[in-house]
Amino acid sequence: MDKTWNNKAWFMVLPVLLLVGFSALIPLMTVVNYSVQDTFGNNEFFWAGTAWFEEVLESDRFWDSMGRNLLFSAIILGIEIPLGIFIALNMPRKGWGVPVCLVLMALPLLIPWNVVGTIWQVFGRIDIGLLGYTLAALGFDYNYVSDPFDAWITVIVMDIWHWTSLVVLLCYAGLVSIPDAYYQAAKIDGASRWAIFRYIQLPKMNRVLLIAVLLRFMDSFMIYTEPFVVTGGGPGNTTTFLSIDLVKLAIGEFNLGEAAAMSIIYFLIVLLLSWVFYTVMTSYDAER
């Protein structure tokens, strides 16, 4: 039986397409325009070609920020994905504990990014912050303002606290969708806890894990607000990620051409790495 196509359904999508075109495509074209031109003011532009892109790619500043971004994303994925799976596996499936755990997991996700940064900025202060004061009282020389290692630890722990819940909720959604018959069959066969996880739970979580990895990679690689509020990119440039460096270049130095070129390169890198993650994980899932 041939499927009947209703072309009128496209009119339902048209408002969304227009909104995306207005809020995304038009600013993107503006960025592209700035990236290939130069200006000396008075709204007069001169063709610069690929000069800005070459300047960005030859800059040590760009590659240093890129390295910090890649390291931060690798640490975040290496901690939040296993931790989220572990918490989801130990959450209750039935009873009054289910809504309580779900609400507690969702709470960090409801807090705005700038508020999260402000909370941890105060939390880590050694004079009035609970974390900083406690560590100082225990004899630890903790100061995220002046010590690069402490600044990195603070930003990483802050991101783990804020975003691990997203991985937990996604994994939990995959776990509760597994029929009880699978567990009953595994119990009859005498399967161990590890065997149940490897052959039943993990395969059923593959799709949600793909979403979790992609979302957490993109978010961690484009992180801006939280580290900017907490450390301002310091001490020095130790927590200056690409997003922070881009804002400094565009607003602080008002170098619009180079900033536009960097933003396009930044976008293409995120797009490319996300495609690599998606391709590798889907290929692995297909092989299994």
Solvent accessible surface area in square Angstrom, and as a share of the most:
residue,aa,sasa,rsa
1,M,242,1.08
2,D,136,0.70
3,K,151,0.64
4,T,121,0.71
5,W,193,0.68
6,N,99,0.51
7,N,108,0.55
8,K,150,0.64
9,A,52,0.41
10,W,171,0.60
11,F,139,0.58
12,M,153,0.68
13,V,63,0.36
14,L,79,0.39
15,P,82,0.51
16,V,87,0.50
17,L,98,0.49
18,L,116,0.58
19,L,118,0.59
20,V,73,0.42
21,G,16,0.16
22,F,146,0.61
23,S,71,0.46
24,A,47,0.37
25,L,101,0.50
26,I,101,0.51
27,P,62,0.39
28,L,65,0.32
29,M,114,0.51
30,T,63,0.37
31,V,47,0.27
32,V,58,0.33
33,N,60,0.31
34,Y,62,0.23
35,S,0,0.00
36,V,33,0.19
37,Q,38,0.17
38,D,47,0.24
39,T,45,0.26
40,F,162,0.68
41,G,36,0.34
42,N,140,0.72
43,N,128,0.66
44,E,95,0.43
45,F,67,0.28
46,F,97,0.40
47,W,193,0.68
48,A,28,0.22
49,G,14,0.14
50,T,85,0.49
51,A,50,0.38
52,W,36,0.13
53,F,44,0.18
54,E,93,0.42
55,E,82,0.37
56,V,1,0.00
57,L,81,0.40
58,E,140,0.63
59,S,26,0.17
60,D,111,0.57
61,R,88,0.32
62,F,1,0.00
63,W,127,0.44
64,D,79,0.41
65,S,0,0.00
66,M,13,0.06
67,G,36,0.35
68,R,47,0.17
69,N,0,0.00
70,L,81,0.40
71,L,95,0.47
72,F,0,0.00
73,S,4,0.02
74,A,63,0.49
75,I,49,0.25
76,I,0,0.00
77,L,25,0.12
78,G,51,0.49
79,I,68,0.34
80,E,0,0.00
81,I,23,0.12
82,P,76,0.48
83,L,64,0.32
84,G,0,0.00
85,I,21,0.11
86,F,129,0.54
87,I,49,0.25
88,A,0,0.00
89,L,30,0.15
90,N,91,0.47
91,M,13,0.06
92,P,48,0.30
93,R,87,0.32
94,K,165,0.70
95,G,55,0.53
96,W,205,0.72
97,G,13,0.12
98,V,27,0.15
99,P,74,0.47
100,V,68,0.39
101,C,35,0.21
102,L,59,0.29
103,V,86,0.50
104,L,100,0.50
105,M,45,0.20
106,A,30,0.23
107,L,89,0.44
108,P,15,0.10
109,L,48,0.24
110,L,131,0.65
111,I,44,0.23
112,P,78,0.49
113,W,130,0.46
114,N,82,0.42
115,V,62,0.36
116,V,0,0.00
117,G,0,0.00
118,T,65,0.38
119,I,72,0.36
120,W,19,0.07
121,Q,65,0.29
122,V,64,0.37
123,F,61,0.26
124,G,1,0.01
125,R,100,0.36
126,I,77,0.39
127,D,83,0.43
128,I,111,0.57
129,G,2,0.02
130,L,126,0.63
131,L,48,0.24
132,G,0,0.00
133,Y,133,0.50
134,T,56,0.33
135,L,43,0.22
136,A,48,0.38
137,A,78,0.60
138,L,121,0.60
139,G,67,0.65
140,F,121,0.50
141,D,141,0.73
142,Y,20,0.08
143,N,48,0.24
144,Y,8,0.03
145,V,100,0.58
146,S,74,0.48
147,D,53,0.28
148,P,61,0.38
149,F,143,0.60
150,D,16,0.08
151,A,0,0.00
152,W,36,0.12
153,I,73,0.37
154,T,3,0.02
155,V,1,0.00
156,I,14,0.07
157,V,63,0.36
158,M,0,0.00
159,D,4,0.02
160,I,30,0.15
161,W,97,0.34
162,H,1,0.00
163,W,33,0.12
164,T,10,0.06
165,S,7,0.04
166,L,33,0.17
167,V,0,0.00
168,V,0,0.00
169,L,46,0.23
170,L,37,0.18
171,C,0,0.00
172,Y,14,0.05
173,A,54,0.41
174,G,5,0.05
175,L,2,0.01
176,V,76,0.44
177,S,80,0.52
178,I,9,0.05
179,P,68,0.43
180,D,86,0.45
181,A,62,0.48
182,Y,91,0.35
183,Y,61,0.23
184,Q,113,0.50
185,A,53,0.41
186,A,7,0.06
187,K,167,0.71
188,I,149,0.76
189,D,117,0.61
190,G,63,0.61
191,A,39,0.31
192,S,64,0.41
193,R,154,0.56
194,W,161,0.56
195,A,24,0.19
196,I,30,0.15
197,F,33,0.14
198,R,111,0.41
199,Y,140,0.53
200,I,24,0.12
201,Q,10,0.04
202,L,48,0.24
203,P,43,0.27
204,K,86,0.37
205,M,0,0.00
206,N,26,0.13
207,R,154,0.56
208,V,26,0.15
209,L,15,0.07
210,L,17,0.08
211,I,82,0.41
212,A,0,0.00
213,V,16,0.09
214,L,31,0.16
215,L,66,0.33
216,R,1,0.00
217,F,5,0.02
218,M,59,0.26
219,D,44,0.23
220,S,0,0.00
221,F,0,0.00
222,M,93,0.42
223,I,9,0.05
224,Y,63,0.24
225,T,31,0.18
226,E,8,0.04
227,P,0,0.00
228,F,87,0.36
229,V,41,0.24
230,V,8,0.05
231,T,26,0.15
232,G,33,0.31
233,G,0,0.00
234,G,11,0.10
235,P,29,0.18
236,G,67,0.64
237,N,91,0.47
238,T,39,0.23
239,T,0,0.00
240,T,4,0.02
241,F,1,0.00
242,L,0,0.00
243,S,12,0.08
244,I,1,0.00
245,D,3,0.02
246,L,32,0.16
247,V,46,0.27
248,K,68,0.29
249,L,3,0.02
250,A,25,0.19
251,I,132,0.67
252,G,65,0.63
253,E,95,0.42
254,F,146,0.61
255,N,41,0.21
256,L,55,0.27
257,G,8,0.08
258,E,19,0.08
259,A,6,0.05
260,A,9,0.07
261,A,0,0.00
262,M,4,0.02
263,S,30,0.19
264,I,25,0.13
265,I,18,0.09
266,Y,18,0.07
267,F,106,0.44
268,L,95,0.47
269,I,33,0.17
270,V,13,0.07
271,L,101,0.50
272,L,104,0.52
273,L,47,0.24
274,S,15,0.10
275,W,153,0.54
276,V,61,0.35
277,F,61,0.25
278,Y,108,0.41
279,T,48,0.28
280,V,92,0.53
281,M,53,0.24
282,T,33,0.19
283,S,52,0.33
284,Y,122,0.46
285,D,36,0.19
286,A,89,0.69
287,E,145,0.65
288,R,126,0.46
